[in-house]
Amino acid sequence: MIPPADSLLKYDNPVLVSRNTEKKSPKARPLKVSPQQPVLTGPVPPPPKPKAPSVDANKQQTEEILNAILPPREWMENNQLWVQQVSSTPCTRMDVVHLQEQLDLKLQQRQARETGICPVRRELYTQCFDELIRQVTINCAERGLLLLRVRDEIRMTIAAYQTLYESSVAFGMRKALQSEQGKSDMEKKISDLENEKKNLERQLNEQKAKCEAIEKREAERRQVEEKKHTEEIQFLKRTNQQLKAQLEGIIAPKK
């Protein structure tokens, strides 16, 4: 794995770490190299001042803190292990200005979105923040450790929001699938109810037609019976009149 060549975080030159010294490339150098003292032919120089070990100890402590905050990058190339540590060189005002220019340039080159969620913009700002932590840690280790806590808190917050977003997306997808399934079931139920309604309407129309036919037939039968009943009444009345006249005719001569 070869790390990216361009990064806003400032690194030292890569160091080759390999047990086989025959395959070590000329670029290789140890992790920590003490400067070589020039050979003096004159008198022996006086011993170093007491403050020198303190400065070296502070520098070593700063490097250890930097390696703990920003771990070195490691990668394999041609079966050789390369390590690249963050730089412990103090920064100047021009370094900060150059960092800002590089940030703007990379945002433009990689076409990062200005608003919304953008992984490219987040990656570049993360590198920029790490570089600021490195610069601050060299000058004040306590301030750098405090910025590290701020960075970790920001990452935890972003991870929590990301987890919440993913869970909400999964929940929305489940609800969408459930709604689609419920929609198909409801459409089937609506179709069945519509078919049942049509059958009931057809049966209702058939029953109405039968009822109308029965009413019509009964009305015709009633008319026939009434007519027959009226004719019978008229016949009976005529018969009664005839019998009455005959009876009067039989009774009248006897008087």
Summary of the structure (lengths in Angstrom):
residues: 255
radius of gyration: 54.0
end to end distance: 154.1
largest distance: 200.4
contacts: 533
relative contact order: 0.07
helix: 68%
strand: 6%
